Amino acid sequence: MKKCLVLNNREPIPEDHLNDLSGQLEIVWYQKTDPVFSLDKAVAEHPDTRLIITTYMDLTADYLRRMPQLEAIIATTISTHFIDSGYCREQGIQILNTENYTGSSVAEHAVALMMAGMRKIPSIDHEVRCGNTDCFDFPGAELAGKTAGIIGFGNIGSYIAQLLSGFNLRLQYYNRSLCESQIAEQVELNSLLQTSDMVFLATPLNNDSHHMINASALKRMKPTALLVNISPDEVMDMAAVRDALHAGDIGGAALDLLVVDFFLETPNTVLTSRRAWYTNECFNRRIQQWKRTLQNYLLGQRQESLVGLDFVPIRDYAKQS
């Protein structure tokens, strides 16, 4: 019987979801149920693993070669950049992801981040709770008549545009490939950065998008612009974004991040900890989709392996100065 190792250091997955597959697989759950989650320990204790189900954590070649019988890795996320695709390609290990599970959740969260950032809602909320009901230091900005730029115009980016279309905004987007929209204009990246009052990052992480928002890009943005991120952290040069916020080079940032610690002392920020997808509906939809991928794999059905995608390891910014 094949061993299936579930590696999860994020929100716990109810373990009874795989009970019906216990006759086909030896299922080992290694979740963040204790204060310390050790990927080293999980891999060391289960070298005979054949299948891995995982979310964001660096599965480098060093880890993967310790499981010589490994056949496939199922990511419970859309992105698979944290899995060493080069090693998997050499060893014939399939990489399968979980596509289109977000529904409206991530796009709705992006718009919520924008509203919170433009109207300074978290800061005002804090002041009110501390007894200051004047809050004259936190003027907001109207959306009507402004320009929103969306980087990445796939399912999530295009739905962000649909949600924004009711705010009387000018909508524009940058996408690597040509695509059509009835409500937004496709533009070059430099033009988008220079003319947008709100810049949304809704692009997957790869070698082209890695550190797309760097010091140079930030200098091209308006000094009043709000940066909104629901992409993987590494789409941004986090140090450059932090420096730009401290220097007042951009107006603010509303960020959904895997590693939030880097910005805890940074002004004009709204932070959520990779919660853009986290609704009851999306949580259940996600489980059902990656479970279906697992079932299809066991049935021998052909599924697209993503071994050709770039491997961009996650960096722990909390450990950096």
C-alpha positions as CSV (number, residue, x, y, z in Angstrom):
1,M,0.0,0.0,0.0
2,K,1.4,3.4,-1.0
3,K,2.2,5.9,1.8
4,C,0.6,9.3,1.4
5,L,2.2,12.0,3.6
6,V,0.1,15.1,4.3
7,L,2.4,18.0,5.1
8,N,0.5,21.0,6.4
9,N,1.8,23.8,8.6
10,R,-1.1,26.2,7.9
11,E,-4.8,26.0,8.8
12,P,-5.7,22.4,10.0
13,I,-7.4,20.1,7.5
14,P,-10.0,17.8,9.1
15,E,-8.4,14.4,8.9
16,D,-11.6,12.5,8.3
17,H,-11.7,13.9,4.8
18,L,-9.5,11.0,3.6
19,N,-11.1,8.2,5.6
20,D,-12.7,6.8,2.5
21,L,-9.3,6.3,0.9
22,S,-7.7,4.5,3.9
23,G,-8.2,1.2,2.1
24,Q,-6.1,2.4,-0.9
25,L,-3.4,4.4,0.9
26,E,-1.5,4.5,4.1
27,I,-2.2,8.1,5.1
28,V,0.1,9.9,7.5
29,W,-1.0,13.3,8.7
30,Y,1.7,15.7,9.7
31,Q,0.0,18.9,10.6
32,K,0.8,22.0,12.6
33,T,-1.0,20.7,15.7
34,D,2.0,21.5,18.0
35,P,3.9,24.8,18.4
36,V,6.8,23.4,16.3
37,F,6.4,22.1,12.8
38,S,9.5,20.3,11.5
39,L,9.7,19.4,7.9
40,D,13.1,17.7,8.6
41,K,11.4,15.4,11.1
42,A,8.5,14.6,8.8
43,V,10.7,13.6,5.9
44,A,13.2,11.7,8.1
45,E,10.4,9.6,9.7
46,H,8.8,8.8,6.4
47,P,11.5,8.1,3.7
48,D,9.2,5.5,2.1
49,T,6.6,8.2,1.1
50,R,5.1,7.7,-2.4
51,L,2.7,10.6,-2.5
52,I,2.8,14.1,-0.8
53,I,0.0,16.5,-0.2
54,T,1.3,19.9,0.8
55,T,0.8,23.6,1.0
56,Y,3.4,26.4,1.1
57,M,6.8,25.0,2.3
58,D,10.1,24.7,0.5
59,L,10.3,21.2,-0.9
60,T,13.8,21.5,-2.2
61,A,15.9,18.7,-3.9
62,D,17.5,18.1,-0.5
63,Y,14.3,17.1,1.0
64,L,12.9,15.3,-2.0
65,R,15.9,13.0,-2.5
66,R,15.4,11.6,1.0
67,M,12.2,10.0,-0.3
68,P,13.5,7.9,-3.2
69,Q,10.1,6.2,-3.9
70,L,8.3,9.5,-4.3
71,E,5.9,9.5,-7.3
72,A,3.8,12.6,-7.1
73,I,3.3,15.8,-5.1
74,I,-0.2,17.4,-4.9
75,A,-0.1,21.1,-3.9
76,T,-3.3,22.3,-2.2
77,T,-2.6,25.7,-3.8
78,I,-2.7,27.1,-7.3
79,S,1.0,28.0,-7.1
80,T,3.7,25.3,-7.1
81,H,6.7,27.5,-7.1
82,F,7.9,26.1,-3.7
83,I,8.4,22.6,-5.1
84,D,11.8,22.0,-6.9
85,S,10.4,21.3,-10.3
86,G,13.8,20.7,-11.8
87,Y,14.5,17.8,-9.5
88,C,11.0,16.4,-10.0
89,R,11.4,16.6,-13.8
90,E,14.7,14.6,-13.6
91,Q,13.2,12.0,-11.3
92,G,9.9,11.6,-13.0
93,I,7.9,12.9,-10.1
94,Q,4.6,14.5,-11.0
95,I,3.6,18.0,-9.6
96,L,-0.1,18.5,-9.5
97,N,-1.8,21.7,-8.2
98,T,-5.3,22.8,-7.2
99,E,-6.6,25.2,-9.8
100,N,-9.6,27.6,-9.7
101,Y,-10.7,26.8,-6.2
102,T,-10.7,30.4,-5.0
103,G,-14.0,31.3,-6.5
104,S,-14.7,34.9,-5.6
105,S,-12.9,34.8,-2.3
106,V,-9.4,36.1,-3.3
107,A,-10.7,38.9,-5.5
108,E,-13.2,40.0,-2.9
109,H,-10.3,40.1,-0.3
110,A,-8.2,42.2,-2.7
111,V,-11.0,44.8,-2.9
112,A,-11.5,44.7,0.9
113,L,-7.7,45.4,1.3
114,M,-8.0,48.3,-1.1
115,M,-10.9,49.8,0.8
116,A,-9.2,49.4,4.1
117,G,-6.0,51.0,2.8
118,M,-7.6,53.9,0.9
119,R,-9.9,54.8,3.9
120,K,-7.4,54.0,6.7
121,I,-10.0,51.8,8.3
122,P,-7.6,49.8,10.5
123,S,-5.9,52.9,11.9
124,I,-9.2,54.6,12.6
125,D,-10.5,51.5,14.3
126,H,-7.5,51.4,16.5
127,E,-7.8,55.1,17.5
128,V,-11.5,54.8,18.2
129,R,-10.9,51.8,20.5
130,C,-8.2,53.9,22.3
131,G,-10.7,56.7,22.9
132,N,-9.9,59.1,20.1
133,T,-13.1,59.6,18.1
134,D,-11.7,62.6,16.2
135,C,-9.2,60.7,14.0
136,F,-8.3,63.9,12.0
137,D,-4.9,62.4,11.2
138,F,-6.3,59.7,8.9
139,P,-8.0,61.4,5.9
140,G,-9.1,58.9,3.3
141,A,-9.3,59.2,-0.4
142,E,-12.2,58.9,-2.8
143,L,-12.1,56.1,-5.4
144,A,-14.3,57.8,-8.0
145,G,-12.3,59.1,-10.9
146,K,-9.1,57.3,-10.0
147,T,-7.2,54.7,-11.9
148,A,-6.8,51.1,-10.8
149,G,-4.1,48.9,-12.4
150,I,-4.1,45.1,-12.1
151,I,-1.0,43.1,-12.8
152,G,-2.0,39.7,-13.9
153,F,-5.4,39.3,-15.6
154,G,-6.2,35.6,-15.1
155,N,-9.3,34.4,-13.3
156,I,-8.6,36.4,-10.1
157,G,-7.3,39.6,-11.8
158,S,-10.2,39.8,-14.2
159,Y,-12.7,39.2,-11.4
160,I,-11.0,42.0,-9.4
161,A,-11.7,44.3,-12.4
162,Q,-15.3,43.2,-12.5
163,L,-15.7,44.0,-8.8
164,L,-14.0,47.4,-9.2
165,S,-16.2,48.3,-12.2
166,G,-18.9,49.7,-9.9
167,F,-16.6,52.3,-8.3
168,N,-16.4,54.7,-11.2
169,L,-12.7,53.9,-11.7
170,R,-10.6,53.8,-14.8
171,L,-9.5,50.2,-15.1
172,Q,-6.3,49.0,-16.8
173,Y,-4.2,45.8,-16.6
174,Y,-0.9,44.3,-17.5
175,N,-0.7,40.7,-18.6
176,R,2.2,38.7,-20.2
177,S,-0.1,37.5,-23.0
178,L,-2.8,39.4,-24.9
179,C,-6.3,39.1,-23.5
180,E,-9.5,40.9,-24.0
181,S,-11.7,42.8,-21.6
182,Q,-14.8,44.9,-22.1
183,I,-14.2,46.9,-18.9
184,A,-10.4,47.4,-18.7
185,E,-7.6,48.4,-21.0
186,Q,-4.5,46.3,-21.5
187,V,-1.3,48.5,-21.1
188,E,2.4,48.1,-20.7
189,L,3.7,47.5,-17.2
190,N,5.6,50.9,-17.0
191,S,2.5,52.8,-18.1
192,L,0.4,51.0,-15.5
193,L,2.8,51.7,-12.7
194,Q,3.1,55.4,-13.6
195,T,-0.6,56.1,-13.9
196,S,-2.4,53.9,-11.4
197,D,-3.6,55.2,-8.0
198,M,-4.0,51.6,-6.9
199,V,-1.8,48.8,-8.1
200,F,-3.1,45.2,-7.6
201,L,-0.7,42.3,-7.8
202,A,-2.7,39.2,-9.0
203,T,0.0,37.3,-10.8
204,P,1.5,33.9,-10.1
205,L,5.2,33.6,-9.1
206,N,7.7,32.6,-11.8
207,N,11.1,33.8,-13.0
208,D,9.4,36.7,-14.9
209,S,7.3,37.9,-12.0
210,H,9.9,37.3,-9.3
211,H,10.6,40.7,-7.7
212,M,8.6,42.4,-10.3
213,I,7.8,45.1,-7.8
214,N,11.4,46.2,-7.0
215,A,13.0,49.5,-6.1
216,S,12.9,50.6,-9.7
217,A,9.2,49.8,-10.2
218,L,8.3,51.5,-6.9
219,K,10.1,54.7,-8.1
220,R,7.8,54.7,-11.1
221,M,4.6,54.6,-9.0
222,K,2.8,57.7,-7.8
223,P,3.8,58.9,-4.4
224,T,0.2,58.6,-3.3
225,A,-0.4,55.1,-4.8
226,L,-1.6,52.2,-2.8
227,L,0.0,48.8,-3.5
228,V,-2.4,45.8,-3.0
229,N,-1.0,42.3,-3.0
230,I,-2.7,38.9,-3.1
231,S,0.1,37.3,-5.1
232,P,2.9,35.2,-3.6
233,D,5.3,37.3,-1.4
234,E,8.2,37.0,-3.8
235,V,6.5,38.9,-6.5
236,M,7.7,41.8,-4.5
237,D,11.2,42.7,-3.3
238,M,9.9,43.0,0.3
239,A,12.9,45.1,1.5
240,A,12.4,47.6,-1.3
241,V,8.6,47.9,-0.5
242,R,9.4,48.4,3.1
243,D,12.0,51.1,2.3
244,A,9.6,52.8,0.0
245,L,6.9,52.9,2.7
246,H,9.3,54.3,5.3
247,A,10.5,56.9,2.9
248,G,7.0,57.9,1.8
249,D,7.8,57.1,-1.8
250,I,4.3,55.4,-2.1
251,G,1.2,56.2,-0.3
252,G,0.6,52.8,1.4
253,A,0.4,49.1,1.0
254,A,-2.4,46.5,1.7
255,L,-0.8,43.1,1.7
256,D,-1.9,39.5,2.1
257,L,1.4,37.8,2.9
258,L,2.7,34.4,3.9
259,V,5.4,36.2,6.0
260,V,3.9,39.3,7.7
261,D,6.6,39.9,10.3
262,F,8.7,41.9,7.8
263,F,6.1,44.8,7.8
264,L,4.9,44.9,11.5
265,E,6.7,48.2,12.2
266,T,6.1,49.7,8.7
267,P,3.8,52.7,8.4
268,N,0.7,53.0,6.2
269,T,0.2,49.2,5.9
270,V,-2.8,46.9,6.1
271,L,-1.7,43.3,6.7
272,T,-3.4,39.9,6.5
273,S,-1.6,36.6,6.8
274,R,-2.4,34.8,3.6
275,R,-6.1,34.9,4.3
276,A,-7.4,36.1,1.0
277,W,-8.8,32.7,0.1
278,Y,-9.9,31.8,3.7
279,T,-13.7,31.6,3.6
280,N,-15.9,28.7,4.6
281,E,-16.9,28.2,1.0
282,C,-13.4,28.3,-0.4
283,F,-12.0,26.1,2.4
284,N,-14.4,23.3,1.6
285,R,-14.1,23.7,-2.2
286,R,-10.3,23.5,-2.0
287,I,-10.4,20.2,-0.1
288,Q,-12.8,18.7,-2.5
289,Q,-10.7,19.7,-5.5
290,W,-7.3,18.4,-4.3
291,K,-9.0,15.3,-3.0
292,R,-10.4,14.7,-6.5
293,T,-6.9,15.2,-7.9
294,L,-5.7,12.5,-5.5
295,Q,-8.5,10.1,-6.5
296,N,-7.8,10.7,-10.2
297,Y,-4.2,9.9,-9.6
298,L,-5.0,6.7,-7.9
299,L,-7.3,5.8,-10.8
300,G,-4.4,6.4,-13.3
301,Q,-6.2,9.2,-15.0
302,R,-3.9,11.6,-17.0
303,Q,-3.5,15.0,-15.3
304,E,-1.2,17.9,-16.2
305,S,2.0,17.8,-14.3
306,L,3.6,21.2,-13.6
307,V,7.2,20.1,-13.6
308,G,8.0,22.7,-16.3
309,L,7.2,25.6,-14.0
310,D,9.9,27.7,-12.2
311,F,11.1,26.8,-8.7
312,V,11.3,30.0,-6.6
313,P,12.0,29.1,-3.0
314,I,10.2,30.9,-0.2
315,R,12.4,33.2,1.9
316,D,11.7,33.7,5.6
317,Y,11.8,37.5,5.8
318,A,11.0,37.4,9.5
319,K,14.6,36.3,10.1
320,Q,16.0,39.2,8.1
321,S,16.8,42.7,9.4
